[in-house]
Every structure is written in C-alpha cells, then in structure tokens.
Amino acid sequence: MSESLLVGGWVVTGVEDRERANILRDAAVVCRDGIVVEVGPRETMRRKYPLASVDGSADHAILPGFVNSHHHVGMTPLQLGTPDLPLELWLPNQLSARAVDLYLDTLYSAFEMIASGVTTVQHIHARLVRGPLERLRDSSTKVLEAYRAVGMRASYCFMVRDQNRVVYESDAEFLKRLPAETAKVLAAFLASTDVSLDDYLTLFDMLIKENQGQNLTRIQLAPANLQWCSDDALLALKEKSDRAGVPMHMHLLETAYQKEYARRRTGTTAVKHLHKLGLLGPSMTLGHGVWLTEEDIEIIAATKTCVCHNCSSNFRLRSGIAPLNMYAAKGVTTGMGMDEAGINDDRDMLQEMRMVLRAHRVPGMREDEVPACPQVLRMATEHGAMTTAFGTAIGKLEPGRFADAVMINVKRAFYPYQDDDMPMLDALIQRAKTDCVDAVFVNGDKIYENGKFTRVDRDKVLAELAERLSQPRTEAENHGRELRRLVVPHVEAFYQGYLADTKDRQPFYASSSKS
C-alpha cells in the first residue's frame, strides 16, 4: 500500500457552478494506491497519515489535473509545413507532411501538455495510415505506449471515415473533376490509404482486448464527421458504442462549409440528422460545434450531449467563434480542447483557459453573460473528463477518483504582488504560466517536477526527432509534396460558390457594428 499527501495553501477539489469553486485553505489531498481517499486540513491529515510521503507547501495550489478533450498529433502541422489555412484547404495541404515516428511524435506533445498541467488527453488518431489492418494496430499501439511510458492518461480513438476523403463529395465524383493524370495519381493514393468499415470495427475490438488491465489508457470510438461518414457507418459505430459501453467523440459543424454540406445531404441540420439516427446523448461528444443553430443547442441540451470547445483551433483556421455563452446558458456539458495546437503552436492548457475566458466577453454589463474563471476551470477538468472514457473517475479531487493533480506555485505566479481582494482562483487562471507548474501527478505518482519528466528523457526524445527530420525527404514524402501541388488547386475550385446565400445569417455574438 502506497500513501502520499499533496499539500497546499489552497486545494481546489472541484467546481460547484460557473461562479463557485470548492477551495480548502491549508489542506491536503490523501492518495492511496493511485486513488484519492480523503481531503482535509493539512495538519490533521499529516497526523492521521504519519507515514505518507509529502509533496507541496503553503505556497502551492493543488488543482484537479487538466483534461485536453480534443487532440490529434505531436509535431504540429505548421512545423511539418502546413500553414493556417481554412480547414477545407488545410487538410489537403497536409499531403506533403513529413512522416514522423508515432511513438516519438506522441511524446513530443505529451511533454507540452503535461508541463501545462494536463493529466488526461482525448487522443483522436486522425493521420492516414497506409497498409493492412496490422499496420493500423501497430500505429495505434505506438501512440498508446507513448502515453503509458510518460505516465499520462489517454482516452484513445481511431477516427473513422468511409467517404468524401478529399472534398465534400464522393471520391469517385471528385476524381472526375481532375485532369486524367492527376486523377490517376490521386486515385492510387486513396486506394493505398483506404480502410474498410469492417477493419475500423475490428481494430476497435483488437485495441479493447489489448488494453484490458491498463490503468492509464482507455479506448473509445470516433466517427470522423457527418461529411466523412455514411449513415451506415454512423449506425454501426453507435451499435458498437452501445455494446462495448464506450463513448464517442465526433467532429461536427466546425466550419460553415460543413453546415452547408449537412443541409444539402439531409435537408435539415447536422444535429437534427444525428438526433434522428439516435446518436445523441451523454455518451456522444461533438467536437467544435461552431455552426450550431439555437434549435441545435436546445436539442443538445435536452439530450445531454457533450460539446468540446476548441477555441485556438477555430481562430487559427478561420472556422468561427463557437457560441459558448449559449452552451453555458443551456447547461451543456462543455470540455476544452487544443486540437492540433494552441494559439502559440503548442499545447498550453493554462493559456487555452485564458483564451476561452477572453474570447467570449461580449459587450455589455452583466457578468453572468460571459465566462467566469470557475466555469473555465470546470471545462478544463470535470466537464472535459465527461467527454472521455474515464468520465467520473477523473476531473475532481474527491474520494474514489484517480489522484490526478497539478501543483501550481502561487507565490511565483503572483510575484511581485497580487491584491487579496481578487479571488485566488481568478488570479491564478489569469496569471499562472507554465513556469509556475511545479509538479504534475497521475495516480498520485509524480510524472513531472520542476521542468523535468520523471519517466522519459525529454532531451533525448527531442534530439532523436531533430535527427530524423534533418534527413532528406524520402521518395514517399516527395510524392506527397507533388500530390499536394497537383490536388490543392482543384480542392479550392470545388468550394468556390459552395456556400448558400449568407445575407440572413445572424451571429450569436454582436461584437461590433458597421453602421
């Protein structure tokens, strides 16, 4: 039996509502065998558990570990040569990306996440993988093994798509639009990366079986998006989800083009179509949700469907601003994700919380209309947890949950001065940077302390990545670069005039006026 105490001048056990967090002064979290068993006054806990190891001090705030509810890759698209274009152009531009070892790649972003207090990630494996089912499994295993090695918790899913892999129409129809030689080259590439629905479902079964007995990783499902999944695929994934008792995470309505695609395909909204198919509910998380209607949000709230807000990503790719204030008003469980990368091309959850806090401060005087610091913390902890396969096992520091926590140095965050009229949590969220994260714990085990990772040598991993990527491009990588040059202009042409008349669109937020 292993016991430890995480002590702090402040212990934030969780959040009550948008304005109130549960904060204990001079308290300690008692961890036994990876589980929180008690939270109480620091000296009382020290006397009650005299043999427990102790971490922390009166200068620290102990918070539940953060949850990155939407994540894909390690090395960012920008690092690998893709500029921040609108999503529909950004994706085909990634055809020229360098190949990166998935184990090293996963560690790269895990380092950034952990250093900002993230203890759990929703990893949605979205990279195209060439080859048979065994190669898919091998690529998944590399990702899972990386998280286990570094000590981070991961809810893993392989993103399923069975149609429209280049633009928002069938691959066969798009190929007809291309010059013959370009069509031939693209068709060969698509054939080499084709994965059948049966193989996706078999992969899930394989990963579930292989993950049995693992504490840090869990497996779930990810229908890619409405435009990338047929109804048959959506229904098959729903059936698999129900039988296995795992949640699903689905991109939805990230861009205006996706909203228009849903109208053309279904004659209604994407949310109404998913509701008709029976996919909505607490076990479904909708990633992005930028282009939801008011009626869509009512349906999501009524069905208790979760949403993941990806603020930085939406800014970077010109996708729009999700109506977070409406989500909050309707009581929608909303997590927070950094997607491919945050606003500074990294994975910094402290910064992302500030981004979310600021992006939705619409003009007016009523503070209940805009995000509050406790609300944003709940998005990054408890609500984020509900979008993963870990659910109520994480997200708060309370008895029975996993002992996942971040220890932030309040003295350093507030130096040289912070007036105590400002609530501690408000000041911490708005001022703490990654250099204030003194330690991160998963299962009560310290996986990060004072800038160092306790299980993996970060310098060695980064050096290996640098060495591998310093090599000349392979023949396959050069082929991808040429394919991008051939295909992207035709993708751009496809979307010319795609959007319906926009004159009557009314935004949720009226941030300025031109008349």
C-alpha positions as CSV (number, residue, x, y, z in Angstrom):
1,M,0.0,0.0,0.0
2,S,1.4,3.4,-1.0
3,E,0.2,6.6,0.6
4,S,1.1,10.2,-0.1
5,L,-0.1,13.7,0.7
6,L,-0.4,16.6,-1.7
7,V,-0.4,19.7,0.5
8,G,-1.1,23.3,-0.5
9,G,-2.1,26.6,0.8
10,W,-5.1,26.1,-1.4
11,V,-6.7,22.8,-2.6
12,V,-9.3,23.2,-5.3
13,T,-11.3,20.0,-5.2
14,G,-13.8,20.9,-7.9
15,V,-16.3,23.5,-9.2
16,E,-19.8,23.9,-8.0
17,D,-21.1,26.2,-10.7
18,R,-20.0,28.9,-13.1
19,E,-19.0,31.2,-10.2
20,R,-18.1,29.0,-7.3
21,A,-15.2,26.5,-6.8
22,N,-14.7,24.3,-3.8
23,I,-11.4,25.6,-2.3
24,L,-9.9,24.5,1.0
25,R,-7.2,26.6,2.7
26,D,-4.1,24.9,4.1
27,A,-5.3,21.5,3.1
28,A,-4.0,18.1,1.9
29,V,-5.1,15.5,-0.6
30,V,-4.5,12.0,0.6
31,C,-3.7,9.5,-2.1
32,R,-3.6,5.7,-1.6
33,D,-2.6,3.4,-4.4
34,G,-3.5,6.0,-7.0
35,I,-6.9,6.9,-5.6
36,V,-8.0,10.0,-3.6
37,V,-9.1,8.7,-0.2
38,E,-9.6,11.9,1.8
39,V,-9.2,15.7,1.5
40,G,-8.9,17.7,4.7
41,P,-6.9,20.2,6.8
42,R,-3.2,19.8,6.2
43,E,-2.1,19.2,9.8
44,T,-5.0,16.9,10.5
45,M,-4.1,14.8,7.5
46,R,-0.4,14.7,8.5
47,R,-1.2,13.4,11.9
48,K,-3.7,10.9,10.5
49,Y,-1.2,9.6,7.9
50,P,2.2,10.0,9.6
51,L,4.0,7.5,7.2
52,A,2.7,9.1,4.0
53,S,5.2,10.9,1.7
54,V,4.6,14.7,1.4
55,D,4.7,16.9,-1.7
56,G,3.8,20.6,-1.8
57,S,3.9,23.6,0.6
58,A,1.8,26.6,1.7
59,D,2.9,28.4,-1.5
60,H,1.1,25.9,-3.7
61,A,-2.4,25.5,-5.1
62,I,-3.4,21.9,-5.8
63,L,-6.0,21.6,-8.7
64,P,-7.5,18.6,-10.4
65,G,-5.4,17.6,-13.4
66,F,-6.5,19.3,-16.6
67,V,-8.1,17.4,-19.5
68,N,-7.3,18.2,-23.1
69,S,-10.6,17.0,-24.6
70,H,-9.6,17.1,-28.3
71,H,-6.1,16.2,-29.6
72,H,-4.6,14.6,-32.7
73,V,-0.8,14.9,-33.2
74,G,2.5,15.7,-31.7
75,M,4.6,17.7,-34.2
76,T,2.2,20.4,-35.4
77,P,1.0,20.9,-39.0
78,L,2.8,24.2,-39.1
79,Q,6.1,22.6,-38.0
80,L,5.6,20.0,-40.8
81,G,4.9,22.6,-43.5
82,T,1.1,23.3,-43.5
83,P,0.1,27.0,-43.0
84,D,-3.0,28.0,-41.1
85,L,-5.5,27.8,-44.0
86,P,-9.3,27.3,-43.8
87,L,-9.9,23.7,-42.8
88,E,-11.1,22.5,-46.2
89,L,-7.8,23.7,-47.7
90,W,-5.6,23.0,-44.7
91,L,-6.4,19.3,-44.7
92,P,-5.3,18.5,-48.3
93,N,-2.2,20.7,-47.8
94,Q,-1.1,18.1,-45.2
95,L,-0.4,15.6,-48.0
96,S,3.1,16.9,-48.1
97,A,3.8,16.5,-44.3
98,R,6.9,14.6,-43.3
99,A,6.5,11.1,-41.8
100,V,7.2,11.1,-38.1
101,D,7.6,8.1,-35.8
102,L,4.3,7.9,-33.8
103,Y,5.9,7.0,-30.5
104,L,8.3,10.0,-30.6
105,D,5.6,12.2,-32.1
106,T,3.1,11.4,-29.3
107,L,5.8,12.0,-26.6
108,Y,6.5,15.4,-28.1
109,S,3.0,16.8,-27.5
110,A,2.7,14.9,-24.2
111,F,5.7,16.9,-22.9
112,E,3.9,20.1,-23.7
113,M,0.6,19.1,-22.3
114,I,2.0,17.7,-19.0
115,A,4.1,20.8,-18.5
116,S,1.0,22.9,-18.5
117,G,-0.9,20.7,-16.1
118,V,-2.7,18.3,-18.4
119,T,-3.0,14.8,-17.0
120,T,-5.6,13.3,-19.4
121,V,-5.9,13.7,-23.2
122,Q,-8.6,12.7,-25.6
123,H,-6.4,11.4,-28.5
124,I,-8.3,11.2,-31.7
125,H,-5.9,9.4,-34.1
126,A,-6.6,11.1,-37.5
127,R,-3.4,10.5,-39.6
128,L,-3.8,8.5,-42.7
129,V,-2.1,5.1,-42.3
130,R,-1.1,3.1,-45.4
131,G,-1.3,-0.7,-45.3
132,P,-3.3,-3.5,-43.8
133,L,-5.1,-3.8,-40.5
134,E,-2.0,-4.9,-38.7
135,R,-0.3,-1.7,-39.6
136,L,-3.3,0.3,-38.2
137,R,-2.9,-1.7,-35.0
138,D,0.8,-1.1,-34.8
139,S,0.3,2.7,-35.3
140,S,-2.3,2.8,-32.5
141,T,-0.1,0.8,-30.2
142,K,2.8,3.2,-30.6
143,V,0.6,6.1,-29.5
144,L,-0.8,4.2,-26.6
145,E,2.6,3.0,-25.5
146,A,4.0,6.6,-25.6
147,Y,1.3,7.8,-23.2
148,R,1.9,4.9,-20.8
149,A,5.7,5.5,-20.9
150,V,5.4,9.1,-20.0
151,G,2.8,8.4,-17.3
152,M,-0.1,10.4,-18.9
153,R,-3.7,9.3,-19.0
154,A,-5.2,8.9,-22.5
155,S,-8.7,8.2,-23.9
156,Y,-7.8,6.9,-27.4
157,C,-9.9,6.5,-30.5
158,F,-9.0,6.0,-34.2
159,M,-11.1,8.4,-36.3
160,V,-13.4,6.5,-38.7
161,R,-14.2,7.8,-42.2
162,D,-15.7,5.9,-45.1
163,Q,-16.5,8.6,-47.7
164,N,-15.6,12.1,-49.1
165,R,-11.9,11.9,-48.2
166,V,-10.8,14.9,-50.3
167,V,-13.7,17.3,-50.6
168,Y,-17.4,17.2,-49.5
169,E,-18.5,14.8,-52.3
170,S,-17.7,11.2,-53.1
171,D,-14.1,10.4,-54.0
172,A,-15.3,9.0,-57.4
173,E,-17.1,12.2,-58.3
174,F,-14.2,14.4,-57.3
175,L,-11.8,12.3,-59.4
176,K,-14.0,13.0,-62.4
177,R,-13.2,16.8,-62.0
178,L,-9.5,16.3,-62.3
179,P,-7.2,16.0,-65.3
180,A,-6.7,12.4,-66.2
181,E,-3.1,12.1,-64.9
182,T,-3.8,13.9,-61.6
183,A,-6.9,11.7,-61.1
184,K,-4.7,8.6,-61.7
185,V,-2.2,9.7,-59.1
186,L,-4.8,10.7,-56.5
187,A,-6.8,7.5,-57.1
188,A,-3.7,5.4,-56.4
189,F,-3.0,7.3,-53.2
190,L,-6.6,7.0,-52.0
191,A,-6.5,3.2,-52.7
192,S,-3.3,2.9,-50.6
193,T,-4.9,4.6,-47.6
194,D,-8.4,3.0,-47.9
195,V,-9.7,1.4,-44.7
196,S,-13.0,-0.5,-44.7
197,L,-15.6,0.0,-42.0
198,D,-15.2,-3.7,-41.0
199,D,-11.5,-3.1,-40.5
200,Y,-12.2,0.0,-38.3
201,L,-14.5,-2.0,-36.2
202,T,-12.1,-4.9,-36.0
203,L,-9.3,-2.5,-34.9
204,F,-11.5,-1.2,-32.1
205,D,-12.1,-4.8,-30.9
206,M,-8.4,-5.6,-31.0
207,L,-7.5,-2.4,-29.1
208,I,-10.2,-3.1,-26.4
209,K,-8.8,-6.6,-25.9
210,E,-5.2,-5.5,-25.8
211,N,-6.0,-2.6,-23.4
212,Q,-7.5,-4.8,-20.8
213,G,-5.8,-4.3,-17.4
214,Q,-4.3,-1.0,-18.4
215,N,-4.9,1.9,-15.9
216,L,-3.7,4.8,-17.9
217,T,-5.4,4.2,-21.3
218,R,-8.9,3.5,-22.3
219,I,-10.4,3.0,-25.8
220,Q,-13.5,4.7,-27.3
221,L,-14.9,5.4,-30.8
222,A,-14.7,8.4,-33.2
223,P,-16.9,8.8,-36.2
224,A,-15.0,11.5,-38.1
225,N,-17.7,13.9,-39.1
226,L,-21.0,13.9,-40.9
227,Q,-19.4,14.6,-44.3
228,W,-16.9,11.8,-43.7
229,C,-19.3,9.1,-42.5
230,S,-22.2,7.5,-44.2
231,D,-25.3,6.8,-42.2
232,D,-24.5,3.1,-42.3
233,A,-21.1,3.9,-40.7
234,L,-22.7,6.1,-38.0
235,L,-25.3,3.5,-37.1
236,A,-22.6,0.7,-37.0
237,L,-20.5,2.8,-34.7
238,K,-23.4,3.6,-32.5
239,E,-24.2,-0.1,-32.1
240,K,-20.6,-0.8,-31.3
241,S,-20.5,2.0,-28.8
242,D,-23.6,0.7,-27.0
243,R,-22.5,-2.9,-26.9
244,A,-19.0,-2.0,-25.6
245,G,-20.2,0.7,-23.2
246,V,-17.8,3.3,-24.5
247,P,-18.4,6.9,-25.5
248,M,-17.9,8.5,-28.9
249,H,-16.2,11.8,-30.0
250,M,-17.3,13.3,-33.3
251,H,-16.2,16.4,-35.1
252,L,-19.3,18.4,-36.1
253,L,-20.0,21.8,-37.7
254,E,-16.5,23.1,-37.4
255,T,-17.0,25.3,-40.5
256,A,-19.7,27.0,-42.5
257,Y,-19.0,24.6,-45.3
258,Q,-19.9,21.6,-43.1
259,K,-23.2,23.3,-42.2
260,E,-24.0,23.7,-45.9
261,Y,-23.0,20.1,-46.6
262,A,-25.4,18.9,-43.9
263,R,-28.2,21.0,-45.5
264,R,-27.5,19.5,-48.9
265,R,-27.3,15.9,-47.7
266,T,-30.1,15.8,-45.2
267,G,-32.4,18.8,-45.9
268,T,-32.0,19.8,-42.2
269,T,-29.2,20.4,-39.7
270,A,-26.4,18.0,-38.9
271,V,-27.6,17.9,-35.2
272,K,-31.2,17.1,-36.2
273,H,-29.9,14.3,-38.5
274,L,-27.8,12.8,-35.8
275,H,-30.7,13.0,-33.4
276,K,-33.0,11.2,-35.9
277,L,-30.4,8.4,-36.2
278,G,-30.3,8.1,-32.4
279,L,-26.6,9.1,-31.9
280,L,-27.1,12.0,-29.5
281,G,-26.9,11.6,-25.7
282,P,-24.4,11.7,-22.8
283,S,-22.1,9.2,-24.5
284,M,-21.6,11.5,-27.5
285,T,-19.3,14.5,-27.6
286,L,-19.5,16.9,-30.5
287,G,-16.1,18.5,-31.3
288,H,-16.1,22.2,-32.3
289,G,-19.8,22.9,-32.7
290,V,-19.1,26.4,-34.1
291,W,-22.0,26.4,-36.6
292,L,-24.9,25.1,-34.4
293,T,-28.3,26.8,-34.6
294,E,-30.3,27.8,-31.5
295,E,-32.5,24.9,-32.1
296,D,-29.5,22.6,-32.4
297,I,-28.3,23.8,-29.0
298,E,-31.7,23.1,-27.4
299,I,-31.6,19.6,-28.8
300,I,-28.0,19.0,-27.5
301,A,-29.0,20.3,-24.0
302,A,-32.2,18.2,-23.9
303,T,-30.3,15.0,-24.9
304,K,-27.4,15.8,-22.5
305,T,-24.9,15.6,-25.4
306,C,-21.5,16.9,-24.6
307,V,-19.6,19.5,-26.6
308,C,-15.8,20.2,-26.9
309,H,-14.8,23.8,-27.4
310,N,-11.6,24.2,-29.5
311,C,-11.1,27.9,-29.2
312,S,-7.5,28.3,-30.5
313,S,-8.1,25.9,-33.4
314,N,-11.2,27.8,-34.5
315,F,-9.3,31.1,-34.5
316,R,-6.3,29.7,-36.4
317,L,-8.3,28.0,-39.2
318,R,-10.9,30.8,-39.6
319,S,-13.7,28.5,-38.6
320,G,-15.6,31.0,-36.5
321,I,-16.4,31.5,-32.8
322,A,-18.4,28.8,-31.1
323,P,-21.5,30.1,-29.1
324,L,-20.0,29.1,-25.7
325,N,-22.2,31.6,-23.8
326,M,-25.3,29.9,-25.2
327,Y,-23.9,26.4,-24.3
328,A,-23.4,27.7,-20.7
329,A,-26.9,29.3,-20.5
330,K,-28.5,26.0,-21.6
331,G,-26.4,23.8,-19.2
332,V,-24.5,21.9,-21.9
333,T,-21.5,19.9,-20.6
334,T,-18.6,21.5,-22.4
335,G,-15.0,20.4,-22.4
336,M,-11.9,22.2,-23.7
337,G,-9.6,21.0,-26.4
338,M,-6.4,22.3,-28.0
339,D,-6.8,20.3,-31.2
340,E,-3.7,20.2,-33.4
341,A,-2.1,23.1,-31.4
342,G,-2.9,26.1,-29.4
343,I,-2.7,29.8,-30.4
344,N,1.1,29.7,-30.0
345,D,1.5,26.4,-31.9
346,D,1.9,24.4,-28.7
347,R,-0.3,22.6,-26.1
348,D,-0.5,25.0,-23.2
349,M,-3.8,24.5,-21.2
350,L,-3.2,27.4,-18.9
351,Q,-3.0,29.7,-21.9
352,E,-6.0,28.0,-23.6
353,M,-8.1,28.7,-20.5
354,R,-7.3,32.3,-20.7
355,M,-8.1,32.3,-24.4
356,V,-11.6,30.8,-23.7
357,L,-12.1,33.3,-20.9
358,R,-11.4,36.2,-23.1
359,A,-12.8,35.2,-26.5
360,H,-16.4,35.3,-25.3
361,R,-16.5,38.6,-23.4
362,V,-19.3,40.2,-25.5
363,P,-20.2,43.9,-25.0
364,G,-22.5,44.6,-22.1
365,M,-22.5,44.9,-18.3
366,R,-23.9,41.6,-17.0
367,E,-21.1,39.2,-15.8
368,D,-23.4,36.2,-15.9
369,E,-23.5,36.5,-19.7
370,V,-19.7,35.8,-20.2
371,P,-17.4,33.1,-19.0
372,A,-16.2,33.1,-15.4
373,C,-12.9,31.6,-14.1
374,P,-14.5,28.7,-12.2
375,Q,-16.6,27.9,-15.3
376,V,-13.5,27.8,-17.4
377,L,-11.7,25.6,-14.9
378,R,-14.6,23.2,-14.9
379,M,-14.4,22.9,-18.7
380,A,-10.7,22.0,-18.3
381,T,-11.4,19.4,-15.6
382,E,-14.7,17.9,-14.7
383,H,-16.6,18.6,-17.9
384,G,-13.6,17.6,-20.0
385,A,-13.5,14.4,-18.1
386,M,-17.1,13.6,-19.1
387,T,-16.1,13.8,-22.8
388,T,-13.6,10.9,-22.3
389,A,-13.8,7.2,-21.5
390,F,-12.7,8.0,-17.9
391,G,-15.8,10.0,-17.1
392,T,-16.4,10.5,-13.3
393,A,-13.2,8.6,-12.5
394,I,-11.2,11.9,-13.0
395,G,-11.9,15.6,-13.1
396,K,-12.2,16.3,-9.3
397,L,-10.1,15.8,-6.3
398,E,-12.6,13.8,-4.2
399,P,-12.6,10.4,-2.6
400,G,-12.9,7.5,-5.1
401,R,-11.4,9.3,-8.1
402,F,-8.0,8.9,-9.5
403,A,-5.4,11.1,-7.8
404,D,-4.6,13.2,-10.9
405,A,-3.5,16.7,-9.9
406,V,-1.4,19.7,-10.9
407,M,0.6,21.7,-8.3
408,I,1.0,25.4,-9.2
409,N,3.3,27.7,-7.4
410,V,1.1,30.6,-6.3
411,K,3.9,32.7,-4.9
412,R,5.7,32.6,-8.2
413,A,2.5,33.2,-10.2
414,F,1.6,36.3,-8.2
415,Y,5.1,37.8,-7.8
416,P,5.7,40.6,-7.1
417,Y,2.2,41.4,-5.9
418,Q,-1.4,40.3,-6.1
419,D,-4.1,42.1,-4.1
420,D,-6.1,39.7,-2.0
421,D,-9.4,41.4,-2.9
422,M,-9.1,39.3,-6.1
423,P,-10.3,35.7,-5.6
424,M,-7.3,33.4,-5.7
425,L,-8.6,31.1,-8.4
426,D,-9.4,34.1,-10.7
427,A,-5.9,35.5,-10.3
428,L,-4.3,32.1,-10.8
429,I,-6.1,31.3,-14.0
430,Q,-5.4,34.7,-15.4
431,R,-1.8,34.9,-14.3
432,A,-0.2,31.5,-13.9
433,K,2.2,30.4,-16.7
434,T,3.8,27.0,-17.3
435,D,6.9,28.0,-15.3
436,C,4.6,28.1,-12.3
437,V,3.7,24.4,-12.7
438,D,6.0,22.8,-10.1
439,A,4.6,19.2,-10.3
440,V,2.1,17.0,-12.1
441,F,0.7,13.8,-10.6
442,V,-1.2,10.9,-12.2
443,N,-2.5,8.1,-10.0
444,G,-0.7,10.0,-7.2
445,D,2.7,9.4,-9.0
446,K,4.8,12.4,-9.8
447,I,5.4,12.4,-13.6
448,Y,6.8,15.9,-13.8
449,E,8.7,18.1,-11.4
450,N,10.5,21.4,-11.8
451,G,10.7,21.2,-15.6
452,K,11.8,17.5,-15.7
453,F,9.9,14.4,-16.6
454,T,10.4,11.5,-14.2
455,R,9.9,8.6,-16.7
456,V,11.2,9.8,-20.1
457,D,14.2,11.8,-21.1
458,R,12.7,14.7,-23.0
459,D,16.1,15.9,-24.3
460,K,16.8,12.5,-25.8
461,V,13.4,12.3,-27.5
462,L,13.7,15.8,-29.0
463,A,17.2,15.1,-30.2
464,E,16.1,11.9,-31.9
465,L,13.2,13.8,-33.6
466,A,15.6,16.5,-34.7
467,E,18.0,13.9,-36.1
468,R,15.3,12.0,-38.0
469,L,13.7,15.1,-39.5
470,S,17.1,16.5,-40.6
471,Q,17.4,13.7,-43.1
472,P,16.4,14.3,-46.8
473,R,12.8,13.7,-47.7
474,T,12.0,10.1,-48.7
475,E,10.6,9.2,-52.1
476,A,7.1,8.8,-50.5
477,E,7.4,12.3,-48.9
478,N,8.4,13.9,-52.2
479,H,5.5,12.1,-53.8
480,G,3.2,13.7,-51.2
481,R,4.6,17.1,-51.9
482,E,3.9,16.7,-55.6
483,L,0.4,15.3,-54.9
484,R,-0.4,18.4,-52.8
485,R,0.8,20.6,-55.7
486,L,-1.5,18.8,-58.1
487,V,-4.6,18.4,-56.0
488,V,-5.0,21.5,-53.8
489,P,-6.0,23.9,-56.7
490,H,-8.8,21.6,-57.6
491,V,-9.9,21.4,-54.0
492,E,-10.0,25.2,-53.8
493,A,-12.0,25.3,-57.1
494,F,-14.5,22.8,-55.7
495,Y,-15.5,25.1,-52.8
496,Q,-15.9,28.2,-55.0
497,G,-19.6,29.2,-54.6
498,Y,-20.3,26.3,-52.3
499,L,-21.9,28.3,-49.5
500,A,-25.5,29.2,-49.7
501,D,-26.6,32.8,-49.5
502,T,-25.2,34.3,-46.3
503,K,-27.2,37.5,-46.1
504,D,-29.6,36.3,-43.4
505,R,-27.0,34.8,-41.1
506,Q,-27.3,36.3,-37.6
507,P,-24.3,35.7,-35.3
508,F,-24.7,34.7,-31.6
509,Y,-22.3,37.4,-30.7
510,A,-22.6,41.0,-31.9
511,S,-19.1,42.3,-31.1
512,S,-19.2,45.3,-33.3
513,S,-21.3,47.3,-35.8
514,K,-20.5,48.7,-39.2
515,S,-23.5,51.1,-39.3
